[in-house]
Amino acid sequence: MTMFDDLILYELPGCPFCAKVDRFLKENDLEVERRMITEGTNREDLIAIGGKKQCPCLIIDGKALYESDDIIDYLRTRVEGEVKEADFSDLKNACPVPWAQG
Ligand SMILES: N[C@@H](CCC(=O)N[C@@H](CS)C(=O)NCC(=O)O)C(=O)O
């Protein structure tokens, strides 16, 4: 397992785009600090850092990176050795969380 101290991942429960990132992390045995935006001040904190509440968002050394595909592209660069691709084929490509759509 590799833990990255410079990365924080903001997530939303039930978000399929967050699930993609989660799968990629697990597949490659990577760990980052995880923050659910439904908890505490995480939502406000994310907006303060990145300007929007969209999840997933990876904070890299204090800078926000949105978009699951871009996050996974970035994480690929942090894998030591061979990158293991995760299967996302069963995940929906739309947000099912009504709260997040507003
Ligand atoms: N294209 C984006 C879609 C992300 C997305 O739509 N996330 C939803 C949660 S399922 C969200 O955060 N919506 C709230 C918002 O965009 O403000 C990705 O791949 O990361």
PDBQT file of the ligand as one rigid body, heavy atoms in Angstrom, charges set to zero:
ROOT
HETATM    1  N1  LIG A 201     -17.515  14.907 -15.361  1.00  0.00    +0.000 N 
HETATM    2  C1  LIG A 201     -17.405  14.894 -13.918  1.00  0.00    +0.000 C 
HETATM    3  C2  LIG A 201     -18.792  14.692 -13.331  1.00  0.00    +0.000 C 
HETATM    4  C3  LIG A 201     -18.818  14.811 -11.821  1.00  0.00    +0.000 C 
HETATM    5  C4  LIG A 201     -20.214  14.996 -11.264  1.00  0.00    +0.000 C 
HETATM    6  O1  LIG A 201     -21.189  15.247 -11.987  1.00  0.00    +0.000 OA
HETATM    7  N2  LIG A 201     -20.308  14.865  -9.932  1.00  0.00    +0.000 N 
HETATM    8  C5  LIG A 201     -21.542  15.134  -9.254  1.00  0.00    +0.000 C 
HETATM    9  C6  LIG A 201     -21.802  14.066  -8.209  1.00  0.00    +0.000 C 
HETATM   10  S1  LIG A 201     -22.326  12.523  -8.905  1.00  0.00    +0.000 SA
HETATM   11  C7  LIG A 201     -21.426  16.471  -8.547  1.00  0.00    +0.000 C 
HETATM   12  O2  LIG A 201     -20.496  16.689  -7.807  1.00  0.00    +0.000 OA
HETATM   13  N3  LIG A 201     -22.370  17.380  -8.782  1.00  0.00    +0.000 N 
HETATM   14  C8  LIG A 201     -22.418  18.631  -8.094  1.00  0.00    +0.000 C 
HETATM   15  C9  LIG A 201     -21.824  19.763  -8.861  1.00  0.00    +0.000 C 
HETATM   16  O3  LIG A 201     -21.347  19.541  -9.988  1.00  0.00    +0.000 OA
HETATM   17  O4  LIG A 201     -21.816  20.866  -8.314  1.00  0.00    +0.000 OA
HETATM   18  C10 LIG A 201     -16.411  13.802 -13.495  1.00  0.00    +0.000 C 
HETATM   19  O5  LIG A 201     -16.183  12.858 -14.284  1.00  0.00    +0.000 OA
HETATM   20  O6  LIG A 201     -15.828  13.905 -12.406  1.00  0.00    +0.000 OA
ENDROOT
TORSDOF 0
